[in-house]
Amino acid sequence: MRLRHPDGSTVHLAYCTNVHPAEDLAGIHGQLSGIAARVRNLLGTERLGLGLWLSQHAAADLLARPEELAGLRERLSELGMEVVTLNGFPYRGFHDEIVKYRVYTPDWADAERLRHTLGLAEILAALLPDDVTDGTISTLPLAWRTGWTAEKAAAVAANLDTAARGLRDLADRTGKTIRLGFEPEPGCIVETTPQATRLLADVDRDHLGVCLDACHLAVGFEEAAAAAGLGLPIVKLQASCALEAPPGSQDTLKAFDEPRFLHQTRSPSGFTDDLGEALAGGLPMGERWRVHFHAPLHAAPPPPLTTTAPYLREVLDALFGGPAPLTRHIEVETYTWNVLPGAPPDLAEGIAAELDWTRRQLAALGLKEL
């Protein structure tokens, strides 16, 4: 969806397709004509924005077969969909039975992460609508924190320089500017926005910046206004909510301790890599917990649990409530629908409800759907 900010600029709202398990082109086309088409119809919108996730296999296939890339672009247009942003964080196998720490590999010290990301940039430049010249890609926050060495830091710095050069070359060749957003996440080398400001201080700011994930910021107990004013370009916002458990209610989180994804958990006095560790005594029960479990934006979990939806509203206000938007790309990224406790949801209805919730929050800030 496209919305007009009061300053006249266009803001793009999309949902992230990493909620879907497809790893190949046939599966991606099935997503588009299936669930994504239903989401568009439920919303009644002229253009449905997609934050496309392409596995390494699918991306390599598109790069090797230009006719498939052209066909994907044509199919998106036929279905009333558009892509201005990619989620380049998961590399492959994002819906395997167990993902956990594997989602952080290959990291930015690995030449394969660089190669894959520059390939995604080539694909995005080809998929952008004719009237859009700027695209964005979100990516992991350099690396998971363990195993970090001076040699690894040097390799990361070299790869970031090469990435910036590649993006500049792409802009010169195509007229399309693709920007890369590193996504601070609890437990990673770039864990918070202050760390991002320090560790990314010397990057090419025309092409490299940050992707703010509201769930991650909430788990870090970061102030919304401070995160929005971190001093680096905000390439993209991932609109997401964390789970929150009030003091003494943590037993109700057991249903969310599932084996596929990593659910970093923080209280005001401590941190664990995963929810199971916290429940086993890693965090004090007498404190409020926030859990990296991307909860639906529009719906509350069973009480006494809540979500950080009020915090997400603060983030939206900080980024879009001022005289000009601080970013122009918003991606609703609730990839956990299939591991929520209880009966399987109607995925299209859930995604449509999240997008509608988000556009209503933006409308309250003065943005109008185009």
ZIKA-V112242 format. One record per residue. N is the residue number from 1. RES is the residue in three letters. SS is DSSP state (hx for helix, st for strand, lp for the rest). PHI is phi in degrees with one decimal (NA if undefined). OMEGA is omega as a letter, one per 20 degrees, with the letter a starting at -180 (999 if undefined). Layout:
N|RES|SS|PHI|OMEGA  N|RES|SS|PHI|OMEGA
This chain:
1|MET|lp|NA|r  2|ARG|st|-113.1|r  3|LEU|st|-129.6|r  4|ARG|st|-99.7|r  5|HIS|lp|-74.3|r  6|PRO|lp|-54.6|r  7|ASP|lp|-82.4|r  8|GLY|lp|98.9|a  9|SER|lp|-82.1|a  10|THR|st|-97.4|r  11|VAL|st|-112.7|a  12|HIS|st|-101.2|r  13|LEU|st|-116.9|a  14|ALA|st|-139.9|r  15|TYR|st|-113.9|a  16|CYS|st|-86.9|a  17|THR|hx|-83.4|r  18|ASN|hx|-71.4|r  19|VAL|hx|-71.0|a  20|HIS|lp|-96.3|a  21|PRO|lp|-84.9|a  22|ALA|lp|-63.0|r  23|GLU|lp|-114.7|a  24|ASP|lp|-131.1|a  25|LEU|hx|-67.0|r  26|ALA|hx|-61.2|r  27|GLY|hx|-66.3|r  28|ILE|hx|-65.0|r  29|HIS|hx|-63.1|r  30|GLY|hx|-65.3|r  31|GLN|hx|-59.0|a  32|LEU|hx|-63.2|a  33|SER|hx|-79.7|a  34|GLY|hx|-99.8|a  35|ILE|hx|-63.8|a  36|ALA|hx|-61.2|r  37|ALA|hx|-63.4|r  38|ARG|hx|-64.7|r  39|VAL|hx|-59.2|r  40|ARG|hx|-60.5|a  41|ASN|hx|-65.6|r  42|LEU|hx|-64.4|r  43|LEU|hx|-79.2|a  44|GLY|lp|64.8|a  45|THR|lp|-101.5|a  46|GLU|lp|-69.6|a  47|ARG|lp|-132.0|r  48|LEU|st|-95.1|r  49|GLY|st|-85.7|r  50|LEU|st|-120.1|r  51|GLY|st|-90.6|a  52|LEU|st|-73.4|r  53|TRP|lp|-105.7|r  54|LEU|lp|-119.2|r  55|SER|lp|-63.8|r  56|GLN|hx|-56.8|a  57|HIS|hx|-64.8|a  58|ALA|hx|-65.6|r  59|ALA|hx|-64.7|r  60|ALA|hx|-62.8|r  61|ASP|hx|-64.0|r  62|LEU|hx|-64.7|a  63|LEU|hx|-70.0|a  64|ALA|hx|-79.0|a  65|ARG|lp|-129.2|a  66|PRO|hx|-54.7|r  67|GLU|hx|-66.0|r  68|GLU|hx|-71.1|r  69|LEU|hx|-65.3|r  70|ALA|hx|-63.5|r  71|GLY|hx|-66.9|r  72|LEU|hx|-64.8|r  73|ARG|hx|-60.3|a  74|GLU|hx|-66.1|a  75|ARG|hx|-65.3|r  76|LEU|hx|-57.7|a  77|SER|hx|-62.7|a  78|GLU|hx|-60.7|a  79|LEU|lp|-88.7|a  80|GLY|lp|72.1|a  81|MET|st|-125.8|r  82|GLU|st|-144.5|a  83|VAL|st|-126.0|r  84|VAL|st|-120.1|a  85|THR|st|-145.0|r  86|LEU|st|-120.0|r  87|ASN|st|-98.3|a  88|GLY|lp|-99.8|a  89|PHE|lp|-74.1|r  90|PRO|lp|-67.8|a  91|TYR|lp|-89.8|r  92|ARG|lp|-168.6|r  93|GLY|lp|62.7|a  94|PHE|lp|-70.7|r  95|HIS|lp|-116.9|r  96|ASP|lp|-62.9|a  97|GLU|lp|-60.1|r  98|ILE|lp|-130.6|r  99|VAL|lp|-110.1|r  100|LYS|hx|44.0|a  101|TYR|hx|-69.9|a  102|ARG|hx|-63.4|a  103|VAL|hx|-64.5|a  104|TYR|hx|-91.7|r  105|THR|lp|-120.1|i  106|PRO|lp|-68.1|a  107|ASP|lp|-95.2|a  108|TRP|lp|-77.6|r  109|ALA|lp|-84.9|a  110|ASP|lp|-96.1|r  111|ALA|hx|-61.0|r  112|GLU|hx|-68.3|r  113|ARG|hx|-63.7|r  114|LEU|hx|-61.2|a  115|ARG|hx|-60.3|a  116|HIS|hx|-61.6|a  117|THR|hx|-68.4|r  118|LEU|hx|-66.7|r  119|GLY|hx|-64.3|r  120|LEU|hx|-60.9|r  121|ALA|hx|-62.8|r  122|GLU|hx|-60.3|a  123|ILE|hx|-64.3|a  124|LEU|hx|-63.6|r  125|ALA|hx|-57.9|r  126|ALA|hx|-78.1|a  127|LEU|hx|-88.8|a  128|LEU|lp|-56.3|r  129|PRO|lp|-58.2|a  130|ASP|lp|-58.6|a  131|ASP|lp|-94.8|r  132|VAL|lp|-121.6|a  133|THR|lp|-110.9|a  134|ASP|st|-123.5|r  135|GLY|st|-125.9|a  136|THR|st|-136.8|r  137|ILE|st|-134.4|r  138|SER|st|-90.0|a  139|THR|st|-147.8|a  140|LEU|st|-69.1|a  141|PRO|lp|-80.2|r  142|LEU|lp|74.5|a  143|ALA|lp|-172.2|r  144|TRP|st|-66.4|a  145|ARG|lp|-72.0|a  146|THR|lp|-77.5|r  147|GLY|lp|78.9|a  148|TRP|lp|-78.8|a  149|THR|lp|-131.0|r  150|ALA|hx|-63.1|r  151|GLU|hx|-65.8|r  152|LYS|hx|-67.1|r  153|ALA|hx|-59.4|r  154|ALA|hx|-66.9|r  155|ALA|hx|-64.5|r  156|VAL|hx|-62.3|a  157|ALA|hx|-59.2|r  158|ALA|hx|-64.9|a  159|ASN|hx|-68.6|r  160|LEU|hx|-67.6|r  161|ASP|hx|-62.2|r  162|THR|hx|-65.5|r  163|ALA|hx|-61.2|r  164|ALA|hx|-62.8|r  165|ARG|hx|-63.6|r  166|GLY|hx|-63.3|r  167|LEU|hx|-70.1|r  168|ARG|hx|-64.8|r  169|ASP|hx|-63.8|r  170|LEU|hx|-61.2|r  171|ALA|hx|-62.6|r  172|ASP|hx|-65.3|a  173|ARG|hx|-77.8|a  174|THR|hx|-114.5|a  175|GLY|lp|76.6|a  176|LYS|lp|-110.2|r  177|THR|st|-95.7|r  178|ILE|st|-109.2|a  179|ARG|st|-112.5|a  180|LEU|st|-107.9|a  181|GLY|st|-115.9|r  182|PHE|st|-83.9|a  183|GLU|st|-106.1|r  184|PRO|lp|-53.9|a  185|GLU|lp|-146.5|r  186|PRO|lp|-54.4|r  187|GLY|lp|93.3|a  188|CYS|st|-97.9|r  189|ILE|lp|-62.5|r  190|VAL|lp|-99.6|a  191|GLU|lp|-95.5|a  192|THR|lp|-131.2|r  193|THR|hx|-66.6|r  194|PRO|hx|-60.7|r  195|GLN|hx|-65.5|r  196|ALA|hx|-59.8|a  197|THR|hx|-59.7|a  198|ARG|hx|-76.8|a  199|LEU|hx|-78.9|a  200|LEU|lp|-110.6|a  201|ALA|lp|-61.9|a  202|ASP|lp|-103.7|a  203|VAL|lp|-78.6|r  204|ASP|lp|-69.7|a  205|ARG|lp|-76.4|r  206|ASP|lp|-74.9|a  207|HIS|lp|-128.5|a  208|LEU|st|-124.5|r  209|GLY|st|-161.5|a  210|VAL|st|-123.9|r  211|CYS|st|-110.2|r  212|LEU|st|-88.7|r  213|ASP|st|-104.9|a  214|ALA|hx|-65.7|r  215|CYS|hx|-64.1|a  216|HIS|hx|-62.7|r  217|LEU|hx|-61.9|a  218|ALA|hx|-66.1|r  219|VAL|hx|-61.9|r  220|GLY|lp|-80.8|a  221|PHE|lp|52.9|r  222|GLU|lp|-83.7|r  223|GLU|lp|-71.9|a  224|ALA|hx|-60.2|a  225|ALA|hx|-65.0|r  226|ALA|hx|-66.8|r  227|ALA|hx|-63.1|r  228|ALA|hx|-69.5|a  229|GLY|lp|-105.0|a  230|LEU|lp|-69.5|r  231|GLY|lp|97.8|r  232|LEU|lp|-107.5|r  233|PRO|lp|-59.7|r  234|ILE|st|-94.5|a  235|VAL|st|-69.6|a  236|LYS|st|-158.3|r  237|LEU|st|-108.6|r  238|GLN|st|-98.3|a  239|ALA|st|-78.3|a  240|SER|lp|-153.3|a  241|CYS|st|-124.9|r  242|ALA|st|-93.0|r  243|LEU|st|-80.6|r  244|GLU|st|-132.8|r  245|ALA|st|-118.2|r  246|PRO|lp|-69.2|a  247|PRO|lp|-53.2|r  248|GLY|lp|83.4|a  249|SER|lp|-108.3|a  250|GLN|hx|-65.7|r  251|ASP|hx|-58.8|r  252|THR|hx|-70.9|r  253|LEU|hx|-82.3|a  254|LYS|hx|-58.8|a  255|ALA|hx|-65.8|a  256|PHE|hx|-97.0|r  257|ASP|lp|-85.3|a  258|GLU|lp|-108.6|a  259|PRO|lp|-87.3|a  260|ARG|lp|-81.2|a  261|PHE|lp|-104.7|r  262|LEU|lp|-82.1|a  263|HIS|lp|-122.8|r  264|GLN|lp|-56.7|a  265|THR|st|-132.9|a  266|ARG|st|-134.7|r  267|SER|st|-120.5|r  268|PRO|lp|-57.7|a  269|SER|lp|-116.7|a  270|GLY|st|-163.7|a  271|PHE|st|-150.6|r  272|THR|st|-130.8|r  273|ASP|lp|-66.8|a  274|ASP|lp|-144.0|a  275|LEU|hx|-62.7|a  276|GLY|hx|-58.6|r  277|GLU|hx|-64.0|r  278|ALA|hx|-64.5|a  279|LEU|hx|-68.1|r  280|ALA|hx|-82.3|r  281|GLY|hx|114.3|a  282|GLY|hx|-73.6|r  283|LEU|lp|-133.8|a  284|PRO|lp|-71.1|a  285|MET|lp|-69.3|a  286|GLY|lp|-84.8|r  287|GLU|lp|-119.4|r  288|ARG|lp|-72.4|r  289|TRP|st|-113.3|r  290|ARG|st|-121.8|a  291|VAL|st|-121.4|r  292|HIS|st|-74.3|r  293|PHE|st|-130.8|a  294|HIS|st|-66.1|a  295|ALA|st|-92.0|r  296|PRO|lp|-52.0|a  297|LEU|lp|-68.2|a  298|HIS|lp|-97.0|a  299|ALA|lp|-128.2|r  300|ALA|lp|-86.7|r  301|PRO|lp|-74.1|r  302|PRO|lp|-58.6|r  303|PRO|lp|-65.0|j  304|PRO|lp|-85.5|r  305|LEU|lp|-66.6|r  306|THR|st|-135.5|r  307|THR|st|-120.9|r  308|THR|lp|-94.1|r  309|ALA|hx|-56.4|r  310|PRO|hx|-59.8|r  311|TYR|hx|-67.7|r  312|LEU|hx|-58.8|r  313|ARG|hx|-60.2|r  314|GLU|hx|-63.2|r  315|VAL|hx|-64.0|r  316|LEU|hx|-60.2|r  317|ASP|hx|-64.6|a  318|ALA|hx|-65.2|a  319|LEU|hx|-89.0|a  320|PHE|hx|-124.9|a  321|GLY|lp|-88.4|a  322|GLY|lp|-90.7|a  323|PRO|lp|-67.1|r  324|ALA|lp|-146.4|r  325|PRO|lp|-69.2|r  326|LEU|lp|-87.5|r  327|THR|lp|-152.8|a  328|ARG|lp|-116.6|a  329|HIS|st|-123.5|r  330|ILE|st|-123.9|r  331|GLU|st|-125.8|r  332|VAL|st|-73.2|a  333|GLU|lp|-126.4|r  334|THR|lp|-104.5|a  335|TYR|lp|-92.6|a  336|THR|lp|-99.5|a  337|TRP|hx|-52.6|a  338|ASN|hx|-79.7|r  339|VAL|hx|-118.3|r  340|LEU|lp|-66.4|r  341|PRO|lp|-63.5|r  342|GLY|lp|97.6|a  343|ALA|lp|-67.0|r  344|PRO|lp|-57.9|a  345|PRO|lp|-80.3|r  346|ASP|lp|-78.8|a  347|LEU|hx|-62.3|a  348|ALA|hx|-61.9|r  349|GLU|hx|-64.0|a  350|GLY|hx|-65.4|r  351|ILE|hx|-63.7|r  352|ALA|hx|-61.3|r  353|ALA|hx|-64.9|r  354|GLU|hx|-65.2|r  355|LEU|hx|-64.0|r  356|ASP|hx|-65.3|r  357|TRP|hx|-57.0|a  358|THR|hx|-67.6|a  359|ARG|hx|-67.1|r  360|ARG|hx|-69.7|r  361|GLN|hx|-64.2|r  362|LEU|hx|-68.9|r  363|ALA|hx|-61.8|r  364|ALA|hx|-65.8|r  365|LEU|lp|-92.5|r  366|GLY|lp|100.7|r  367|LEU|lp|-82.8|a  368|LYS|st|-123.6|a  369|GLU|st|-70.3|r  370|LEU|lp|-92.7|999
